[in-house]
Every structure is written in structure tokens, then in C-alpha cells.
Amino acid sequence: MKKTKITCFFLLFSIFIFGQTKNIGQFAIWKPKEGQTKNFENGYKQHLNWHKTNGDSWSWYGWFIISGERYGQFVDATFNLKWSDFDKPVNPSDDMADNKINVFPYADVQTVFKVMHLKELSTQDLYSSKFKLTKMLTIKFANSSKTKIVFEELQNFYKSKNIKTVNTFKIADGGNLNEFIILLGFSNWEEYAASENIMDEISKIESKMNDKVISSVQSETMIYRDDLSYFP
């Protein structure tokens, strides 16, 4: 009986700790309306000021996509949250009202999705780094049971190319649950060149596994905008 109580205690404790893990993030992608990019930027800055004056404790990163089909679209993201944090965002009704005044007239939301940060498959804390360039890889898996093997194999590639900043995320809501996002951070284009053969490496890994594991890989580059970011 005593052993059962101890086991139950540790099970409940593990559930509590897991629920408190700050490994959840959220991405939103905006498409500025035709000819309204500058107005969008000005309005978004006003909206970030709303977050500041309302004492928002969440951090907000801002990037523009500069390659691929979503060229010119804006990405904002917040990280290092618990699921329960979404139960108590700062003044959500006023937040929406300010968005309607300053942001929505100049851009349309394309998607909002939540992710789980996989720290064991990442190489550096994202939240203390603001790199000029970020390569965003979106990988869709046909066989989700082998995702960990692929990412563990990729660790060797990162090390061989001296890519120091890698953050891996799994879609948790708002998208394909077999989809993962990898963010590779670089200070300049010279550093960025280290990532040019990553698709070849992914193909080699899949070939060694003798299985069709990955259904698609999309690569986009984002440029960081400090003036469109907020850190309390």
C-alpha cells in the first residue's frame, strides 16, 4: 500500500512538472496588403507599444520572409510559455481592439499555430539570441515514428558545418501534426552558407533508413527586425 502511494505521488508530480514546462510557442504569419507594408510596420510598432504599456510579460520576435512563395510576409512569434499561459494573456479584448485599429487595416492574418520546442533536438536557447538571418525549414513526415532518428542524425551535420544555433519545433495545434519546423540562426550570409547542403544530408539520412520517411521539405529565409520585436 505504501509503495502504491509513493508511485502515485511521483506520477502526479511528473504530470505537474510536465504541465509547467515552458516549451510552448506561437507563430502568426501576416500578409501586408498591396502597397501597405510601410503602414503595416508603423501600425505594428504601435501595437507593440500597446503590449509594453499594458505590462505584457511575453516576448515577441518579428521577422520578414525574404525568400520563397511567402516572400514579403511577416512572422511574429512568442516562445518560452506554458499551455496555461494562454489562459491569461494580457487584456485580450483590448489587445484585439488595438489590432483592429493599428494592424488589421494594413495586413491579413494568414495562419496562427502553436508549437512545442524540442530542447533535446536543439543546440542553443533561442530566447537569448536575435540573429540577423534565420533559415526556416518546414518538414512534413510521412512516417512520424522515425522523426527522432532523422533529427538526431542531423545533429552530426550541424556539428560538421559548425552551425551553432538550431531550434526544433513540433506543430502542436493549428497545422499538420506531422510537421516540424527547424530554425537555423546566422549572423550573416557567410555563416548562412553552411546550411546550403542540408537537403542532401536529409536525403542521405532517409536513404540509410531505407524508408520514405519525409513527404516534403520547404526552405525559407527570414530577416530579423529588432524594431518590430518586443522584449519586456
C-alpha positions as CSV (number, residue, x, y, z in Angstrom):
1,M,0.0,0.0,0.0
2,K,2.8,2.4,0.9
3,K,4.6,1.6,-2.3
4,T,1.5,2.3,-4.3
5,K,1.1,5.7,-2.6
6,I,4.7,6.6,-3.4
7,T,4.3,5.6,-7.0
8,C,1.1,7.7,-7.3
9,F,2.9,10.7,-5.8
10,F,5.7,10.6,-8.3
11,L,3.3,10.1,-11.1
12,L,1.2,13.1,-10.1
13,F,4.4,15.1,-9.5
14,S,5.7,14.2,-13.0
15,I,2.4,15.3,-14.6
16,F,2.5,18.6,-12.7
17,I,6.1,19.3,-13.7
18,F,5.3,18.4,-17.4
19,G,2.4,20.7,-17.3
20,Q,4.6,23.5,-16.0
21,T,7.3,23.1,-18.7
22,K,7.9,26.3,-20.6
23,N,8.3,24.7,-24.0
24,I,5.3,26.1,-25.9
25,G,5.4,28.9,-28.6
26,Q,3.1,30.5,-31.0
27,F,3.6,31.8,-34.5
28,A,1.4,34.2,-36.5
29,I,2.0,35.0,-40.2
30,W,0.8,38.3,-41.6
31,K,0.5,39.3,-45.3
32,P,0.7,43.1,-45.8
33,K,-1.9,44.4,-48.2
34,E,-0.8,45.7,-51.5
35,G,1.2,48.9,-51.1
36,Q,0.6,48.9,-47.3
37,T,3.9,47.3,-46.0
38,K,5.1,50.6,-44.5
39,N,1.8,51.4,-42.9
40,F,1.7,47.8,-41.5
41,E,5.2,48.3,-40.0
42,N,4.1,51.6,-38.4
43,G,0.9,50.1,-37.1
44,Y,2.6,47.0,-35.8
45,K,5.0,49.2,-33.8
46,Q,2.1,51.0,-32.3
47,H,0.6,47.6,-31.3
48,L,3.9,46.5,-29.7
49,N,3.8,49.7,-27.7
50,W,0.3,48.7,-26.5
51,H,1.9,45.5,-25.2
52,K,4.6,47.5,-23.4
53,T,2.2,50.0,-21.8
54,N,0.0,47.1,-20.7
55,G,2.8,45.3,-19.0
56,D,2.9,42.2,-21.2
57,S,5.4,39.7,-19.9
58,W,5.6,37.7,-23.1
59,S,8.5,38.3,-25.6
60,W,7.6,38.9,-29.3
61,Y,10.0,38.2,-32.2
62,G,9.5,39.8,-35.6
63,W,10.8,38.7,-39.0
64,F,10.1,39.3,-42.7
65,I,10.3,36.3,-45.0
66,I,12.7,37.2,-47.8
67,S,12.6,34.0,-50.0
68,G,10.1,31.6,-51.3
69,E,6.4,31.7,-52.0
70,R,5.6,33.7,-48.9
71,Y,8.2,36.4,-49.7
72,G,7.2,39.7,-48.1
73,Q,5.1,38.2,-45.4
74,F,5.7,39.0,-41.7
75,V,6.2,36.4,-39.0
76,D,5.7,37.2,-35.3
77,A,6.4,34.6,-32.6
78,T,6.4,34.2,-28.9
79,F,8.2,31.4,-27.0
80,N,9.0,30.0,-23.6
81,L,5.4,29.7,-22.5
82,K,3.3,27.1,-20.7
83,W,-0.1,26.0,-22.0
84,S,-1.7,27.6,-19.0
85,D,-0.2,31.0,-20.0
86,F,-2.7,31.1,-22.9
87,D,-5.5,31.2,-20.2
88,K,-4.3,34.5,-19.0
89,P,-3.0,36.7,-21.9
90,V,-2.8,40.5,-21.2
91,N,-6.2,42.1,-21.7
92,P,-7.3,40.1,-24.8
93,S,-10.3,42.3,-25.6
94,D,-8.2,45.5,-25.6
95,D,-5.5,43.6,-27.5
96,M,-7.9,42.8,-30.3
97,A,-9.3,46.3,-30.3
98,D,-5.9,47.8,-30.7
99,N,-5.1,45.3,-33.5
100,K,-8.2,46.3,-35.4
101,I,-7.1,50.0,-35.2
102,N,-3.4,49.6,-35.9
103,V,-2.7,46.4,-37.7
104,F,-5.7,44.8,-39.4
105,P,-6.3,47.7,-41.8
106,Y,-2.9,47.0,-43.4
107,A,-2.4,43.2,-43.3
108,D,-4.3,40.0,-43.2
109,V,-3.5,37.1,-40.9
110,Q,-2.6,34.0,-42.9
111,T,-2.3,31.5,-40.1
112,V,-1.7,31.2,-36.3
113,F,-0.3,28.0,-34.9
114,K,1.3,26.7,-31.7
115,V,4.5,24.7,-31.4
116,M,6.3,22.6,-28.9
117,H,10.0,23.4,-28.6
118,L,12.1,20.2,-28.6
119,K,15.0,21.2,-26.5
120,E,16.7,17.8,-26.7
121,L,16.9,18.3,-30.5
122,S,18.0,21.9,-30.3
123,T,21.5,23.3,-29.8
124,Q,21.1,26.7,-28.2
125,D,18.5,28.7,-26.3
126,L,16.5,30.6,-28.9
127,Y,15.2,33.1,-26.5
128,S,18.5,34.9,-25.8
129,S,19.6,35.2,-29.4
130,K,18.5,37.6,-32.1
131,F,20.2,36.5,-35.3
132,K,20.1,38.7,-38.4
133,L,19.2,35.7,-40.7
134,T,17.1,32.6,-39.9
135,K,16.7,29.7,-42.2
136,M,13.3,28.2,-41.5
137,L,12.8,24.6,-42.6
138,T,9.3,23.1,-42.6
139,I,9.5,19.3,-42.7
140,K,6.4,17.1,-43.2
141,F,6.8,13.5,-42.2
142,A,5.1,10.6,-43.9
143,N,6.2,8.3,-41.1
144,S,6.1,10.1,-37.8
145,S,7.5,7.2,-35.8
146,K,11.0,7.9,-37.2
147,T,11.2,11.7,-36.7
148,K,13.6,11.5,-33.7
149,I,16.1,9.4,-35.7
150,V,16.2,12.0,-38.5
151,F,16.7,14.9,-36.1
152,E,19.4,13.0,-34.1
153,E,21.2,12.2,-37.4
154,L,21.0,15.9,-38.3
155,Q,22.9,16.8,-35.2
156,N,26.1,15.4,-36.8
157,F,25.5,17.7,-39.8
158,Y,25.1,20.8,-37.6
159,K,28.4,20.0,-35.8
160,S,30.3,19.2,-39.0
161,K,29.2,22.6,-40.5
162,N,29.7,24.5,-37.2
163,I,26.1,25.6,-37.2
164,K,25.8,26.6,-33.6
165,T,22.2,27.7,-33.3
166,V,19.4,25.2,-34.2
167,N,15.9,25.1,-32.7
168,T,13.5,22.3,-33.5
169,F,9.7,22.6,-33.0
170,K,6.8,20.3,-33.5
171,I,3.4,21.6,-34.5
172,A,1.1,21.3,-31.6
173,D,-2.0,23.0,-32.9
174,G,-3.2,24.9,-35.9
175,G,-1.5,22.8,-38.6
176,N,-0.3,19.4,-39.7
177,L,0.7,17.4,-36.5
178,N,3.3,15.5,-38.5
179,E,5.0,18.8,-39.4
180,F,8.2,20.1,-37.7
181,I,9.9,23.4,-38.0
182,I,13.7,23.9,-37.7
183,L,15.1,27.4,-37.2
184,L,18.8,27.8,-38.0
185,G,20.3,31.2,-36.9
186,F,23.1,33.0,-38.6
187,S,24.8,36.4,-38.1
188,N,25.5,37.0,-41.8
189,W,25.3,35.4,-45.3
190,E,28.8,33.9,-44.9
191,E,27.7,31.9,-42.0
192,Y,24.4,31.1,-43.7
193,A,26.4,29.3,-46.5
194,A,27.0,26.4,-44.1
195,S,23.4,25.3,-44.5
196,E,23.3,25.1,-48.3
197,N,23.6,21.3,-48.5
198,I,21.2,20.4,-45.7
199,M,18.7,18.9,-48.2
200,D,21.4,16.5,-49.4
201,E,22.0,15.4,-45.8
202,I,18.3,14.8,-45.2
203,S,18.2,12.7,-48.3
204,K,21.2,10.7,-47.2
205,I,19.6,10.1,-43.8
206,E,16.3,8.9,-45.4
207,S,18.3,6.7,-47.8
208,K,20.1,5.0,-44.9
209,M,16.8,4.3,-43.2
210,N,15.6,2.6,-46.4
211,D,12.1,4.1,-45.9
212,K,10.1,7.0,-47.2
213,V,10.0,9.0,-44.0
214,I,9.7,12.6,-45.3
215,S,6.9,13.8,-47.6
216,S,8.2,17.4,-48.1
217,V,10.8,19.9,-47.1
218,Q,10.3,23.7,-47.5
219,S,13.1,26.2,-47.0
220,E,12.5,29.9,-46.4
221,T,14.8,32.7,-45.1
222,M,13.7,35.3,-42.6
223,I,15.4,38.6,-41.7
224,Y,15.1,39.7,-38.1
225,R,13.6,43.1,-37.3
226,D,14.5,44.4,-33.9
227,D,12.2,47.4,-34.4
228,L,9.3,45.0,-34.9
229,S,10.1,42.9,-31.8
230,Y,9.3,43.4,-28.1
231,F,11.2,42.1,-25.0
232,P,9.9,43.1,-21.6
